[in-house]
Amino acid sequence: DGHHFIATLYEQGVRHFVLSETLALENYPDAAFIVTPNVVQVLQEYAHYHRAKFELPIIAITGSNGKTTSKELIGAVLSEKYKTTATHGNLNNHIGVPLTLLSMGSDTEIGIVEMGANHPGEIEMLCEIAQPDYGYITNFGKAHLEGFGSVEGVVEAKTELYRFLKKHNKEVFVNANDEKQLTKSKRINRITFGSQKQDYNISLADSKQEVKVSYQNIGIQSNLVGQYNFANISAAIAIGAYFKVPKEQIKQAIEAYTPTNNRSQLLKKGSNTILLDAYNANPTSMLAALENFKQAKGSKKILFLGDMFELGKEAETEHQSIVNFLSENNIGKAFIIGKNFFKTHTSSPNIIKIEGFETLQKELKNNPPKDSFILIKASRGMALEKILNLI
């Protein structure tokens, strides 16, 4: 309860408060208080008012996977030429979006707002607050099925961004390699990018380890692992080019970007190489990670895969689908961890089911991996990055 911290904040110099409860105001003689039944609504309305004071272009980013990585890459590229303010971390919800808008000052030249959602109507609401001029949907995947009900529900919810931009005669950036994006963005002002014959043509040069792309006869070597990051890099190139960032500076920004926060991080620990992608997971991103890991170089591969959350009634089917993929593709020794994975069925000797982290601790203490290429992937609640302390 934030009210418990008011006295401390007052001592630290804060003099303006928005509250939902009346206090003994005589204890704060020179402070100003607004008392309202809904402090979040006040935050949102204030952010909307603040945004209206500026003419700067705002780019909204949503999608099932890759939102934060795309936002970071786009921010890095645009910052080569403009004073850019972007969502911090993944503060992308009904509170985070207003905070992002309020962080934009008179010196901001371009704003980048990441928008997350797990229920219908949330993207529409965030658009009404932020009033974006441009939009980009990274993809449509099996994320938050518990709230959206189905993949069709995901598509309907994410394309609330398209509908807002169309209504206000704004523009969308579209990955033309994604047929569903092309279909859903018809009859909207759009800027396309893709492998051929688009507004911005970008090709994949290599994805066996870190992704390398080609744009206007220059090679761009990223520090991102996985072919699924090709779309994220391409979006950053296209948006940078649209805003007239020179291609040499686009190259410089992407090559300097290093992933953090458990997202597509390539690490070395002892004799092992680790692909840490444990910030989050859903069936679409998990399968993409497995496909990439299957193609990646490495003779001795080990996988640590944790439960995927917020799948609702699809949880059993989707976890079993991942196990079936592992059974059919002998990628390496796979530890599948968590209550959902523990319920799956497999006869493969290379798949080890583990219900709790303590059991995994004992396993790794007795058999620590050596000279291995390791993938760690799970939903945030599993916190599988803890494995780094065990290997």
N, C-alpha and C positions, 0 to 999 in steps of 0.2 A: 504494500500500500504506500504510494508515493507521499501521502500526507505525513507519514512518519519521519520524512527527511526534511521537512520544511524548516524546522528550527536550525538544523545543521547548515542548510543552504543559506538561510538568513544570516547566520554568523559568518559565512564565506562571502557575503556581499550581494546576494541575489535580493532584488527588491520588487520583482514583478512575478506574480503567481496566477495560474489558472487552476481552480480547484473544483471539486464536486461536493465538498463539505464545508460548512461554515466553521471558522476557527475563532479562538479568543483573540480578536484583532488587536487588543490593547498590548499584547506581547510583541507586536510588530508595528510600532508607531509610524514608521516612515515607509511602509511597504504598500503596494497596490495589489488588490485581489480582485479577480473575476471569478464569481461562483456560478457554475453551470452544471446542468444534469449530465452533460456529455463532453468531457474534456477533449476526447479524440476528435469529435466533430469540430470543435473550435480550432484545434490544430490544423485540420484539413481545410477549413474555410480560410484560415489565416494564410496557409501555404498557397491556396488558390488566388487569394488577393495579392500576395507577394509576387507570384508568377506573372500576374497581369500587369505589373509595373514595368516589366522588361519586354523588349521586342526580340530578344535573342531566340534563335532556333533551338528547339528541344527535340531530341531523338529519343523515342520510347522503344525499349527492347523487352520482348517477352518470348516465351517458348517453353518447351518441355525440358530441353537439355541445352547446356552451353550458354545460358544467359549471362552469367557473371564473367566467364572467359571472354565472350564476345564484347561485353561492355568494357572490360579492361583493355582489350586489344584496340577497340575503336577509340577509347579514351587516350591511349598511348599515341596512336597515329595522329589524331586531331590536335593533341597537345604540342605536336611539332610546329604548328602554325598558329593555334588559337589558345586563349585562356579558357580552359575547359573545366567544367565542374560536373562530376559524375557521382552516381550512387556509391557510397562507401560500403565496401564489403558486399553483402547481399541484403542490405536494408531496403527490401523491395516490396513491402506490404503496405497496408493502409496507414501505418505509422511511419515506416521508412521512406516512402515516397514523399510525404509532406516534409520530412526532415531534409531530404535531398534538395527539394525546391527551396527551402528556407536557407540552405547553405550557399545559394547562388547570389552573388553580389553584383554590384554595378559594373565590375570589371570582367564578369563572366561573358564570354563571347559565344560559347556553345554549351548547352546542357545535355547530359546523357542520363536518362532515368530508366533504371531496370524495374520491371513490373512483374511480380510473382502473383500467383493465384492458385487456390485449391478448391474454389467453388465458382459456379456461374455468376456473372455480374460484377466480379471484382475488377477485371481489367477495364470494363466500361466505367466503373466508379473512379478508378485511378486516372483514366484519361480525362474525365471531367475535372479532376483536380489539377492535373499537370498541363492540360491543353497542348499536347505534342504537335509538332509540325511535320515530323517524319516518324516512321515506325519500321521496325524490323522484327519478324518472328523467326527465331532460330530454327524451329522444327515443331512437328506435332508428334508426340510420343505417348507411351503408356505411363504417364506420371499423374499422381493424385487421383487415381481412379475411384478411390473411396468417395471423394467429393464431387467428381465430374460424372461418375456413373459408367462411363465407357470412353473408348477412344474418340467416338463421334462427339461425345460431350466435351472432351478436351479441345477438339478442333473448333467446335461452336464457341467455346469460352475464349480461346486464344484469339480467334478472328474478331472478337469485339474490338480489338485494336484496328483492324482493317476497316470495320464498319464506321468507327469514329472518324478515321482519317478521310474516308470517302465522303461522309456527311459534311465535313468541314473543308472539302476540296484540298486536302493535303496530300502528301506523297509517301509511298512505301518503298523500301528496299527489299528486293525479292531474289532469293537464291534460285536461279532458273534450273539448277540441277535437281531441285525438289519439285516434282510434278504437282504435288498437292498445294504447295505455295503458289505456283503459277495459276492453278485452277481457282483458288480462293481469292486471288488478287485481281482477277479479271475486272475490267471496267473501273479500276482505280488508277490514279496517276502513279506510275511505278517506274523505278529505276532497277534494272535487272543486272545481275552478275552471274557468271557461270563459266563452264569450260569452253563454250564456243558460241559465236554469233549473238552476243549480248551487249548491253551498254558497256560493260567492263568484263573483259575476257581474262580469266585466271585459270591456270592449269596446275594439276598436281604433278610434281616432278618426282617425289619420293616420300614414302611413309613407312619404310621398314623400321626406322627408329624415330628421330625427330623429323617433323614434317617439313618438306621443302616444296615451295611453289614457284611458278614462273609467271611474271606479269610484265608485259611490254618489253620482252627480251632481257629482263633481269631476273636472276635467281634470288629468292629470299629464303634463307635458312632459319627456321624458327627453333625455339627451345621446347616446343610442344610436341608431345608424343601422341600418336594415334591418328588414323586417317579421318576419324570423326572431327578432328580439329581443323581439317581443311576448310570446312564451311565457315568456321569462326574466323580464320585468317582471311578468307576471301571477302567476308563482309567488311572487315576492317580496311582492307585494300580498297574495295569499291567505295565505301563511304568516305575514306580519306581522299580518294581521287575526285569524287563528286564535289567535295569542298575544297578542291584545288590544292591539296597538299602535294608537293613535288614527289615524284616516285622514289627519288633517292632518300627522302626523309621518311617515306612510308616504309621502305626497306629497313632503314636504321631503327625505326621505332619497333617494328615487329621482331627484328633480330635481337634487340636489347631486352625484350619482354621475357621475364622468367616467371613461370607459374609458381604460385604459393598456395598455402591454405589447403593442402591435400588434394589439389586439382592437377591431374596429369603431370605430377612431379617425378622426374627421373633421378633417383638417388643411388649412391654407392654406400654400402655398409659392409665392411670386411671384404669378403670375397664375393658378396652378392650384389646384384644390380636390382633395384626395386622400382617398379612403376606404381607410385602411390596415387590412387584415384578414389580416395575414400571419403570425399566430402559429401557425396550423395549418390543415390542409385535408384533407378527404376528399370522395368524390363527392357525398355528401348536402349537406355544408356549401358546397361549391363551387357546386353547382347552385342552392342557395338564395341565395347571394350574387349569382349571375348574374341570377336572376329579379328580385331586388330592384334591382340596378343597371339592368336593362332598364326598370323602372318609374320609376326616380328621375329627377328633373329634371336637365336638362343637354343642351345641343345638340351639344357636341363631347366625345365620350366616348372614353377610351383604357383598355384593360385590360392588365394585366401579370399573367399567370397562370403559376404555377410547378408543377412536378411534385407529385403526391400520393403519399405513401409508404405502406408497409406494406399494399399491396393484393394481394401475392402473385400468383397466377395470373390474377387479375382486372385487373391493372394495364393491360394493353393495351386491353381492352374498355372500361374505365371512362374512360381518357384519351381514347379515340376518341369515346366518348359525349359528353364535354364539347365536343370539337371539332365534333361534329355539331350540338350545340345552338348553338354560335357561328355555324356556317354557316347554320343555319335562321333565326336571329334576328340581324338586322343591328344589333347594339348599338353597335358602334364599332370602331375599329382595335384588334385584339387581338394582343399579343405572347405567345406560349406558349413557355415556357422550361423546358429540362431534357431529359434523355435520353428519358424516356417520352413527353413531348409531341412531341419531335422525330421519333419513329417514326410518328406519326399521319398520316392522309391527309386532304387538303383541297384544294379548287380555289378557295376563296374568296380574293379579292385583299386582303381586310381582315384575314386571319390570317397573321401572320409567325412562322414557326417558328425558334427560336433554341436551339441545343444548350447553349451555355455562357455564363456571365455576362460574360466578356470581350467577346464579340460584341455583347451588349446594351449594354455600356459604349460601344463605338464607335458604335453606332446612335444612342444618345441624345446623344452628343457632337456628332454631325453634324446630328441633327434633334431638338433639345430641344423638349418639348411646351410649348405656350403656350395660355392661356385654355381649359384643358381640365378636365374632370371625370374623375379617374383612379381606377381600382380596382386594388389590389395584393392578390393572394390566392395563397397557396401553403402547402405543408407547412413545418414549422419548419426542417427541414434545408436548405431552399433559401435561407433568410435573405433574402428579397426586400425587406425593409425597407432594404437597401443602396441600392435604387433612389432613395430620398429624397436621397441625396448626389449624384445624377446629374441631377436635374430642378429 
